Amino acid sequence: MMKNKKLVLGILALTIVGIVLISGCSQQKCKVKEDCPDKTCFSKDCIDYNCSYSQIIPCCGNGICETGETYKECADDCVKTGHYRESDVWGGEILITGDVYMDKNLKILPGTVVKFAVQDDQQDGWEIPADGYNDLDPIRLISYGKTHSSLMVGGKLTAAGTLNNNILFTSAAENPKIADWEGIYPQGDGSLIEYSIIEWSRGGISAGSDTPNSIFRNNIIRYTIWGAIASGWSGSQIYNNEIYECGHQGIAVDGGDPIIENNTIYDCHGGIVVLRGSAIVRNNLMKKVGNGIQIGGDATPTIENNSIILASASSEKEWCYEDFCYPMFGEPVDTPIFTEVYKENNLPRYAVPAYKIENKDYRANLPLEAEEWLAYGWKNDKWNKINVRITATKCEFPSGYSMYVLIPNPTQEEKDAEIFNDKHSDIYKIMTV
């Protein structure tokens, strides 16, 4: 028994000595700094026979694009593409080569330049539905989405430049063109974009839904073939922006109650569009625009102290992508009156806002050979079945509706349905009214 106890004590003593020896080796010993192993992005020194390290900033190879770094000199840190699951901070000069999806937060430092290559190495994208204005526009198609890059942030995007040190979002092309890249999508509430310049995109900023604490202010947004700021249903705050050269409107509201104040919008097809909701629109200046403030039938905005100066009626100004152009006034050439919104059994179904068929030949681009028609009209926040008469020589719609949907040769299921099915639920939100 005594022998076993001595054996245990001996083993315990050896273990303690081993631990002491190991802990003594955890601090790297040195006589000169050359004795210390190298660490990426750290300088080394030997102080009191111990290795000491200091971080080098900026440093290529640490996975962070820092102020002073560029994608030309350090692609590993400063070229961005694909899906990122953690929060990040960007500085220096960034190159985006494909759609970037940030699951969490992204902070962009003052003075940062973010360039978008005219490509998408992720080959990802989606199609934007026709809305009665963009029907013939090639950049709403998935073929455009799969070949042009965007920045989408699921958490908060904080791109806070300063008055004297702006952030720049731009095209990487030597000779940039309108719609060289898609746009910025800050989806998280509390996002902030300020003192930034956004140019050569398809659509500038598109806010996430229900983000009333997001703020977009003191920016310059220019050279967009669509709108500069799409508030969507966000309720975001949009202040003091300078917006010019856009083929749609400067600011668009789908719904909600955003605050749109003290913005200057000029040389655009439209100033501000409020389709639905109760936006506050005040103290904005719109000049040399095709139209000032458009209000949808279901919108209840507060409009105060805005100044509007329309462009000359003889203006021929337009915004083009390849052979397709948006004019200062009216709609793009050859835009169909009726928009094909979906298909059922390979048969087109059509929608049209009421204003488009006032005093126009609204039999255009409809399949007049259809033997039967089913129609709905939008009134009192819902779709109602209505009676229409469409022949080769005459077309009659009941008045009092803001939009119509026409179904030629309806299926039995469509005829039996008491209400518009799920497929139709978003048509009214998508279409321009």
C-alpha positions in Angstrom: 0.0 0.0 0.0 2.8 2.4 1.0 4.6 1.5 -2.3 1.6 2.4 -4.4 1.2 5.7 -2.6 4.8 6.6 -3.4 4.3 5.7 -7.0 1.2 8.0 -7.3 3.1 10.9 -5.6 6.0 10.4 -8.0 3.7 10.5 -11.0 2.0 13.6 -9.7 5.3 15.3 -9.2 6.4 14.6 -12.7 3.2 15.9 -14.1 3.6 19.2 -12.2 7.1 19.6 -13.5 5.9 19.0 -17.0 3.2 21.6 -16.7 5.7 24.1 -15.5 8.1 23.4 -18.3 5.3 23.6 -20.9 4.0 26.9 -19.5 7.5 28.3 -19.6 7.7 27.5 -23.3 4.4 29.2 -24.1 6.2 32.5 -24.3 8.6 32.4 -27.3 12.2 33.1 -26.1 14.7 35.0 -28.2 18.0 36.7 -28.2 17.4 38.8 -31.3 14.2 39.4 -33.3 15.3 37.0 -36.0 14.7 34.2 -33.5 11.0 35.0 -33.5 8.7 33.3 -36.1 7.0 35.5 -38.6 3.3 36.3 -38.4 1.3 37.6 -41.3 0.5 41.4 -40.9 2.6 41.7 -37.7 6.1 43.2 -37.2 8.3 41.4 -34.7 10.8 42.4 -32.1 12.8 40.8 -29.2 12.2 42.6 -25.9 13.7 41.2 -22.7 14.3 37.9 -24.4 10.6 37.6 -25.3 9.1 37.8 -28.8 6.8 40.9 -29.2 4.4 41.6 -32.1 2.7 44.7 -33.4 -0.1 44.7 -36.0 0.7 46.3 -39.4 -2.2 48.4 -40.7 -2.9 48.4 -43.6 -1.6 45.0 -44.5 -2.4 42.8 -47.5 -3.3 39.2 -46.4 -5.4 39.7 -43.3 -8.7 39.4 -45.1 -9.7 43.1 -44.4 -9.6 45.8 -47.0 -8.3 48.7 -44.9 -7.8 52.4 -45.6 -4.8 52.7 -47.9 -5.3 49.3 -49.6 -6.6 48.8 -53.1 -7.9 45.8 -55.0 -5.1 46.3 -57.6 -2.4 45.7 -55.0 -4.2 43.3 -52.7 -7.0 41.3 -54.4 -7.2 38.9 -51.5 -8.4 41.6 -49.2 -10.2 44.0 -51.5 -12.0 42.0 -54.2 -15.5 41.0 -53.0 -18.0 38.5 -54.4 -20.5 36.0 -53.1 -22.0 35.2 -49.7 -20.6 36.6 -46.4 -22.0 35.2 -43.2 -20.3 37.6 -40.7 -20.2 41.3 -40.2 -17.4 43.2 -41.9 -15.8 46.6 -42.2 -14.6 48.0 -45.6 -12.1 50.6 -46.3 -9.6 51.4 -49.1 -10.7 50.7 -52.7 -13.0 47.7 -53.2 -13.8 45.9 -56.4 -17.1 43.9 -56.5 -17.0 41.3 -59.3 -20.3 39.5 -58.5 -23.4 39.9 -56.4 -22.4 40.4 -52.7 -24.8 39.1 -50.0 -24.0 40.1 -46.4 -26.0 38.2 -43.9 -25.1 40.6 -41.0 -23.8 44.2 -40.8 -21.5 46.0 -43.1 -19.7 49.2 -42.2 -18.0 51.2 -44.9 -15.5 53.8 -43.8 -15.3 57.4 -45.0 -13.2 57.8 -48.2 -13.8 54.3 -49.3 -14.3 53.7 -53.0 -16.5 50.7 -54.0 -16.3 49.8 -57.7 -18.6 47.4 -59.5 -17.2 45.4 -62.4 -19.6 45.2 -65.4 -20.1 41.5 -64.8 -21.5 39.0 -62.2 -19.2 36.0 -61.6 -22.0 34.7 -59.3 -24.3 34.4 -62.3 -27.2 35.2 -59.9 -30.2 37.5 -60.4 -33.9 37.8 -60.7 -36.5 39.2 -63.1 -38.4 42.4 -62.4 -42.1 42.2 -63.3 -43.4 44.4 -66.1 -45.3 47.3 -64.6 -46.8 49.1 -67.6 -43.8 51.4 -68.0 -40.8 49.1 -68.1 -42.4 46.4 -70.2 -39.8 46.5 -73.0 -36.8 47.4 -70.8 -34.1 44.8 -71.2 -32.6 45.5 -67.8 -35.6 44.2 -65.9 -34.9 40.7 -67.4 -33.0 37.9 -65.6 -30.4 38.0 -68.4 -29.4 41.5 -67.1 -29.5 40.4 -63.4 -27.2 37.4 -64.1 -24.6 39.6 -65.8 -24.5 42.7 -63.5 -23.5 43.0 -59.8 -25.2 44.3 -56.7 -24.6 44.8 -53.0 -27.3 43.4 -50.6 -26.9 43.7 -46.9 -29.3 41.7 -44.7 -28.2 43.5 -41.5 -27.4 47.2 -41.1 -25.5 48.9 -43.8 -23.6 51.9 -42.4 -22.0 53.8 -45.2 -21.3 57.1 -43.4 -19.0 59.4 -45.3 -18.3 62.9 -44.2 -18.8 66.3 -45.9 -15.1 66.4 -46.9 -14.5 62.6 -47.3 -17.3 61.0 -49.3 -17.8 57.3 -50.0 -18.0 56.5 -53.7 -20.1 53.7 -55.3 -19.3 53.6 -59.0 -18.6 51.6 -62.1 -15.2 50.0 -62.6 -15.4 50.5 -66.4 -12.9 52.9 -68.0 -15.8 54.5 -69.8 -18.8 54.1 -67.5 -22.3 53.8 -68.7 -25.7 54.0 -67.2 -26.8 50.7 -65.5 -23.2 49.3 -65.4 -24.3 47.7 -62.1 -27.6 47.0 -60.3 -27.8 48.9 -57.0 -27.5 48.9 -53.2 -30.1 47.0 -51.1 -29.9 47.9 -47.4 -32.4 45.5 -45.9 -31.8 45.9 -42.2 -33.6 48.6 -40.1 -31.3 51.3 -38.9 -29.2 51.4 -42.0 -27.5 54.7 -42.8 -26.1 56.0 -46.1 -24.9 59.5 -46.0 -22.3 61.7 -47.7 -22.0 59.1 -50.4 -21.9 59.4 -54.2 -23.8 56.7 -56.1 -23.5 56.7 -59.9 -23.9 54.6 -63.0 -26.3 52.1 -61.4 -29.6 50.7 -62.5 -31.5 51.8 -59.5 -29.4 53.5 -56.8 -30.7 52.6 -53.3 -33.6 50.2 -52.7 -34.7 50.0 -49.0 -35.9 46.9 -47.2 -39.5 46.6 -46.0 -40.5 48.0 -42.7 -37.2 49.9 -42.0 -38.5 53.1 -40.4 -35.2 53.8 -38.7 -33.1 53.7 -41.9 -31.8 57.0 -43.1 -30.6 58.1 -46.5 -29.3 61.7 -46.4 -26.8 64.2 -47.9 -26.0 61.9 -50.8 -25.4 62.6 -54.5 -27.2 60.0 -56.6 -26.8 60.4 -60.4 -26.8 58.6 -63.8 -29.4 55.9 -63.0 -31.7 54.6 -65.7 -34.4 53.8 -63.1 -35.1 55.7 -59.9 -32.5 57.0 -57.5 -34.1 56.0 -54.2 -36.8 53.3 -54.0 -38.3 53.6 -50.5 -40.6 50.6 -51.2 -42.6 49.8 -48.1 -39.8 50.8 -45.8 -41.0 54.0 -44.1 -37.4 55.2 -44.3 -36.2 58.8 -43.8 -34.9 60.5 -47.0 -33.3 63.9 -46.4 -31.2 66.5 -48.2 -30.2 64.3 -51.2 -29.1 65.7 -54.6 -30.5 63.5 -57.4 -30.1 64.1 -61.1 -30.0 62.2 -64.4 -32.4 59.4 -63.8 -34.8 57.8 -66.3 -37.6 57.1 -63.8 -38.4 59.2 -60.8 -35.9 60.6 -58.2 -37.7 59.0 -55.3 -40.4 56.3 -55.4 -42.8 55.1 -52.6 -44.7 51.9 -52.9 -46.3 52.2 -49.4 -45.7 52.9 -45.8 -45.1 56.3 -44.2 -41.6 57.5 -45.2 -40.4 61.1 -44.6 -39.1 62.8 -47.8 -37.7 66.2 -47.1 -35.4 68.9 -48.5 -34.3 66.9 -51.5 -33.2 68.4 -54.8 -34.2 66.5 -57.9 -33.4 67.7 -61.5 -33.0 66.4 -65.0 -35.1 63.3 -64.3 -38.2 61.8 -65.9 -40.1 62.3 -62.7 -39.7 63.9 -59.3 -41.4 61.9 -56.6 -44.0 59.1 -56.9 -46.2 58.0 -54.0 -48.2 55.0 -55.1 -49.7 54.0 -51.7 -49.3 54.8 -48.1 -49.1 58.1 -46.1 -45.7 59.6 -47.0 -44.7 63.0 -45.8 -43.3 65.0 -48.7 -42.2 68.5 -47.9 -39.7 71.2 -48.8 -38.4 69.4 -51.9 -37.2 71.1 -55.1 -37.9 69.5 -58.4 -36.8 71.2 -61.6 -36.4 70.2 -65.3 -38.4 67.1 -64.7 -41.1 65.4 -66.8 -43.5 65.5 -64.0 -43.4 66.6 -60.4 -45.3 64.6 -57.7 -47.4 61.7 -58.8 -49.9 60.3 -56.3 -51.6 56.9 -56.6 -55.3 56.4 -56.1 -54.8 54.7 -52.7 -52.1 57.1 -51.4 -52.9 59.6 -48.6 -49.6 61.6 -48.4 -48.9 64.9 -46.7 -47.7 67.3 -49.4 -46.2 70.6 -48.1 -44.2 73.4 -49.6 -42.6 71.6 -52.5 -41.4 73.5 -55.6 -41.8 72.1 -59.1 -40.4 73.4 -62.4 -41.2 71.2 -65.3 -38.8 70.6 -68.2 -39.4 72.4 -71.5 -42.2 70.8 -73.4 -39.8 70.5 -76.4 -37.2 68.5 -74.4 -35.9 65.5 -76.2 -33.8 64.3 -73.3 -33.7 60.5 -72.7 -31.9 57.9 -70.8 -30.8 54.8 -72.7 -29.5 51.3 -72.2 -28.4 49.9 -75.5 -31.2 50.6 -77.9 -33.9 51.1 -75.3 -34.7 54.6 -74.0 -36.8 56.3 -71.4 -37.9 59.8 -72.6 -38.4 62.9 -70.5 -42.1 62.9 -71.3 -44.5 60.0 -71.9 -43.6 56.3 -72.2 -40.8 54.5 -74.1 -41.6 54.0 -77.8 -43.8 51.0 -78.6 -44.7 50.3 -74.9 -47.8 48.1 -75.1 -51.0 49.5 -73.5 -51.8 46.1 -71.8 -49.0 44.5 -69.8 -48.7 40.7 -69.8 -48.5 39.9 -66.1 -48.4 36.1 -66.2 -49.5 33.0 -68.1 -52.0 30.3 -67.4 -51.8 27.1 -69.6 -49.4 29.2 -71.8 -52.1 31.8 -72.3 -51.2 35.4 -71.5 -53.1 37.4 -68.8 -53.1 41.2 -69.0 -53.3 44.2 -66.7 -53.7 47.9 -67.3 -54.0 51.0 -65.1 -57.2 52.9 -65.9 -55.3 56.1 -66.9 -53.6 54.2 -69.8 -56.9 53.5 -71.5 -58.4 57.0 -71.3 -58.9 58.4 -74.8 -56.8 55.7 -76.3 -57.3 52.7 -78.6 -57.2 50.2 -75.9 -57.9 47.2 -78.1 -54.2 47.3 -79.0 -52.1 44.3 -78.3 -55.0 42.2 -77.0 -55.8 38.7 -78.6 -59.0 39.8 -80.2 -59.6 36.3 -81.4 -60.4 35.2 -77.9 -63.9 33.8 -77.6 -64.5 34.6 -74.0 -63.2 37.2 -71.5 -63.0 37.3 -67.7 -62.2 40.6 -66.1 -61.5 42.1 -62.7 -61.4 45.8 -61.6 -59.6 47.2 -58.6 -61.7 49.3 -56.3 -62.0 49.7 -52.5 -58.7 47.9 -51.9 -59.9 44.7 -53.6 -60.4 43.0 -57.0 -64.0 42.8 -58.1 -65.4 40.8 -61.0 -66.7 43.1 -63.7 -68.3 42.8 -67.1 -66.4 43.9 -70.2 -67.2 43.9 -73.8 -64.3 43.3 -76.2 -64.7 42.8 -79.9 -62.8 43.7 -83.0 -64.7 47.0 -83.3 -65.7 47.9 -79.8 -64.3 47.8 -76.2 -66.2 48.8 -73.1 -64.9 49.0 -69.5 -67.0 50.1 -66.5 -65.8 53.3 -64.9 -64.8 53.8 -61.3 -61.9 51.4 -61.2 -58.2 52.3 -61.0 -56.9 49.1 -62.7 -58.2 46.2 -64.8 -57.1 42.6 -65.3 -58.2 40.8 -68.4 -58.2 37.0 -68.9 -58.9 35.8 -72.4 -60.2 32.3 -72.8 -60.3 31.7 -69.0 -59.9 28.2 -67.6 -62.8 26.6 -65.8 -60.9 27.0 -62.5 -60.5 30.7 -63.2 -64.2 31.1 -64.0 -65.3 29.2 -60.9 -63.1 31.2 -58.6 -65.1 33.6 -56.4 -62.1 35.9 -55.7 -58.8 36.6 -57.4 -56.4 33.8 -56.5 -52.9 34.1 -55.0 -51.3 34.5 -58.4 -52.9 37.9 -58.8 -52.3 39.2 -55.3 -49.3 41.4 -56.1 -50.4 42.7 -59.5 -51.8 45.9 -58.1 -48.6 46.5 -56.1 -46.4 45.9 -59.1 -48.2 48.0 -61.7 -47.7 51.7 -62.1 -50.9 53.4 -61.0 
